[in-house]
Structure formats: structure tokens, C-alpha cells
Amino acid sequence: MDLGLSGRGAFVAASSKGMGFATAETFAVEGASVGMCARGADALGAAAERVRSHGVRVSATAADLSDAEQTATAVDRAVQELGRLDCLVVNAGGPPRAMFAELDDARWDGAVSLTLMSAVHLVRAALPALRRSDAPSICFISSWSLKQPIDGLTLSNSLRGAVAGLAKSLSRELAPQVRVNTVLPGTIRTERQLELARAAGATDVEPYMRGLAQDIPLDRIGNPEEVARAVVFLSSPAASYITGATLAVDGGVIRAVV
Ligand SMILES: NC(=O)c1ccc[n+]([C@@H]2O[C@H](COP(=O)([O-])OP(=O)(O)OC[C@H]3O[C@@H](n4cnc5c(N)ncnc54)[C@H](OP(=O)(O)O)[C@@H]3O)[C@@H](O)[C@H]2O)c1
């Protein structure tokens, strides 16, 4: 199947590592030029080199997605350097693990900035360029915690619902021109997952990971590339009649029926 991405431009937020990086690389393999951002300039530079090695143009800008101005600068620069923008992937680092009793207003505000407002700022910055595309799309990388709250991830559990409301609203407000979809990763082997394991008190993360896999029908933790393939498909012209959809890439772990 031809995804129809060759020669197009995609901006993938939070893309020096994990699922963001895998998504950026998958776009490049499909022949799309890629805009990337993350806070750490060194890791971002190395990630951009790997994406560039697939023979596509890459624009990489160090930016903190909690900051509206830095976010807009990264997107604007990508549009300028790539010459077009067809796909936006909304992604950010996950909020920290914490129970309700540990959370003061400053930590709530930080999580709102990182998880909800970064999405608002990314969409706002990208929309003018997306509207010039003949097949524009937005794909949100969210979490399975949208359907089934994860103990200890109160911030994520709470804010994913707000982002889902935003995504669904946009899928209606921006139709018929811009398609908007959401991917819900399950437990995926990334630095974020290793951090969560350590925050949960695991000294040896491998037995901890094997423990997590016991509840997953496909009997293993997922890989970032498996999420990236779903994100890139939903972003592509090949998904031309899919909008407002939420696709779990979770090995079957979500127990909710719908
Ligand atoms: N891994 C899982 O099992 C899993 C499951 C469900 C949902 N999720 C969610 O999926 C998203 C991506 O997770 P991941 O596992 O791919 O994470 P990851 O491997 O830890 O990578 C996170 C990426 O985001 C960047 N980043 C973090 N904070 C940022 C900020 N404030 N501004 C700009 N870039 C930032 C990081 O670079 P810098 O640190 O240099 O900025 C890095 O490139 C998160 O929202 C996470 O909660 C993850």
C-alpha cells in the first residue's frame, strides 16, 4: 500500500526519543521531510542525523513544549525549512508519576502546560500551513490511560481526557479539510517507561517489565515502531476517510468494550 507521503512534510513534536523519534523516522522512510523538536539539543541533533540518513530534509529545533513561544518558533522554522506542512503529530513528554496527595497547584499547572496547552499551541502554530495542504492531518499521541486510568498516574489520567475532548472537537471544527485522529499507546518500551518503572520502586526494571506484560493479551510490551506505524498511517492520505477516530496500539491491554 502506498501511503502517499512521499514529498510531503510532517512535524513530529517531542521527537528526539521514544515514540516521537520512531514516528519521525517512519515518516522519513515513507519519503516525507520531517520537522522535529525536543528540549535537549544534543540528543535532538543525533536523532535528526538518523532521520536525515533516510535521504529526506529535516528541520530540528530545540524547544520546550511547555512554552508557547518556543513551540511556535519550532513549527514556523520547520514550515520555512521544509517548504510545506501536511501532517502534525502532537506529542510531548509524559507528566510525572504522582498520587493526588502529592500534587500541589504548581505541579498541576506544569502538567496542564505540558500535556494540554502544548497541544493547543502546536495546533495553533501549525494550522495556517496545514490549511495550505491538499491532504492535511493532525494525529495526537495520547495514552491508554484515557480509557483505563493507571494507578499513580493521576496527572496523565486526568489530562488525557481534556486532550481527547480537544482532538474530537477539532475533528469536527476543522472538517472537511483537516483530519484529526488519536493513537493510544499501551505499555511501550521507551525511556519514559523505564523512568516510570524506577519511580514505582523497581530496582531491576526487566522483571518489572515482565510483570507488566502479564496483563497484556499479546504477552509483551510494545515497541515505539509499532506505535509509529499507526500514527504515520492515520496521518497519511491512505487514511483519507478516517477522522475523529481513536486507535489503541496496546497489545489488547485495555479492557473497556468501546
Ligand atoms: N512509553 C509508554 O509506555 C507510554 C504509554 C502511553 C503513553 N505514553 C505517552 O506518550 C508520550 C511519549 O512518550 P515516550 O514513551 O515516547 O517518551 P520518551 O521516550 O521519554 O521520549 C520523550 C520525548 O519527549 C521529549 N520531551 C519531553 N518533555 C519535553 C518538553 N517539555 N518539550 C519538548 N520535548 C519534550 C524528550 O526530549 P527532551 O527530554 O530532550 O525534551 C523526548 O524526545 C508521553 O506523553 C507519554 O506519557 C507513553
The ligand as a Tripos MOL2 file, in Angstrom:
@<TRIPOS>MOLECULE
LIG
   48    52     1     0     0
SMALL
NO_CHARGES

@<TRIPOS>ATOM
      1 N1          6.0650    4.7020   26.9010 N.am      1 LIG1
      2 C1          4.8460    4.3320   27.2430 C.2       1 LIG1
      3 O1          4.6230    3.1900   27.6890 O.2       1 LIG1
      4 C2          3.6940    5.2690   27.0480 C.ar      1 LIG1
      5 C3          2.4060    4.7480   27.1020 C.ar      1 LIG1
      6 C4          1.3180    5.5860   26.9030 C.ar      1 LIG1
      7 C5          1.5220    6.9160   26.6590 C.ar      1 LIG1
      8 N2          2.7870    7.4240   26.6320 N.ar      1 LIG1
      9 C6          2.9260    8.8690   26.3770 C.3       1 LIG1
     10 O2          3.4860    9.0700   25.0890 O.3       1 LIG1
     11 C7          4.2600   10.2790   25.0940 C.3       1 LIG1
     12 C8          5.6620    9.9790   24.6030 C.3       1 LIG1
     13 O3          6.2450    9.0370   25.4750 O.3       1 LIG1
     14 P1          7.5930    8.2270   25.1700 P.3       1 LIG1
     15 O4          7.4830    6.9840   25.9710 O.co2     1 LIG1
     16 O5          7.8370    8.1470   23.7150 O.co2     1 LIG1
     17 O6          8.6550    9.1910   25.8820 O.3       1 LIG1
     18 P2         10.2540    9.2150   25.8790 P.3       1 LIG1
     19 O7         10.8430    8.0190   25.2180 O.co2     1 LIG1
     20 O8         10.6320    9.5280   27.2720 O.co2     1 LIG1
     21 O9         10.5720   10.4880   24.9380 O.3       1 LIG1
     22 C9         10.0460   11.7190   25.2630 C.3       1 LIG1
     23 C10        10.4710   12.7220   24.2130 C.3       1 LIG1
     24 O10         9.8060   13.9440   24.5080 O.3       1 LIG1
     25 C11        10.7720   14.9820   24.6660 C.3       1 LIG1
     26 N3         10.2530   15.9150   25.6650 N.ar      1 LIG1
     27 C12         9.9380   15.6700   26.9530 C.ar      1 LIG1
     28 N4          9.4900   16.7720   27.5490 N.ar      1 LIG1
     29 C13         9.5100   17.7610   26.6020 C.ar      1 LIG1
     30 C14         9.1990   19.1470   26.6050 C.ar      1 LIG1
     31 N5          8.7650   19.7610   27.7190 N.pl3     1 LIG1
     32 N6          9.3610   19.8560   25.4680 N.ar      1 LIG1
     33 C15         9.8350   19.2450   24.3420 C.ar      1 LIG1
     34 N7         10.1300   17.9410   24.2700 N.ar      1 LIG1
     35 C16         9.9890   17.2170   25.4010 C.ar      1 LIG1
     36 C17        12.0500   14.2600   25.1090 C.3       1 LIG1
     37 O11        13.2250   15.0030   24.8480 O.3       1 LIG1
     38 P3         13.8030   16.0600   25.9560 P.3       1 LIG1
     39 O12        13.7090   15.3880   27.2780 O.co2     1 LIG1
     40 O13        15.2020   16.3440   25.4920 O.co2     1 LIG1
     41 O14        12.9390   17.2690   25.8600 O.co2     1 LIG1
     42 C18        11.9550   13.0230   24.2200 C.3       1 LIG1
     43 O15        12.3830   13.3120   22.8990 O.3       1 LIG1
     44 C19         4.1910   10.7960   26.5340 C.3       1 LIG1
     45 O16         3.1590   11.7380   26.6440 O.3       1 LIG1
     46 C20         3.8580    9.5640   27.3380 C.3       1 LIG1
     47 O17         3.1990    9.8520   28.5460 O.3       1 LIG1
     48 C21         3.8810    6.6300   26.8100 C.ar      1 LIG1
@<TRIPOS>BOND
     1     1     2 1
     2     2     3 2
     3     2     4 1
     4     4     5 ar
     5     4    48 ar
     6     5     6 ar
     7     6     7 ar
     8     7     8 ar
     9     8     9 1
    10     8    48 ar
    11     9    10 1
    12     9    46 1
    13    10    11 1
    14    11    12 1
    15    11    44 1
    16    12    13 1
    17    13    14 1
    18    14    15 2
    19    14    16 1
    20    14    17 1
    21    17    18 1
    22    18    19 2
    23    18    20 1
    24    18    21 1
    25    21    22 1
    26    22    23 1
    27    23    24 1
    28    23    42 1
    29    24    25 1
    30    25    26 1
    31    25    36 1
    32    26    27 ar
    33    26    35 ar
    34    27    28 ar
    35    28    29 ar
    36    29    30 ar
    37    29    35 ar
    38    30    31 1
    39    30    32 ar
    40    32    33 ar
    41    33    34 ar
    42    34    35 ar
    43    36    37 1
    44    36    42 1
    45    37    38 1
    46    38    39 2
    47    38    40 1
    48    38    41 1
    49    42    43 1
    50    44    45 1
    51    44    46 1
    52    46    47 1
@<TRIPOS>SUBSTRUCTURE
     1 LIG1         1 GROUP 0 **** ****
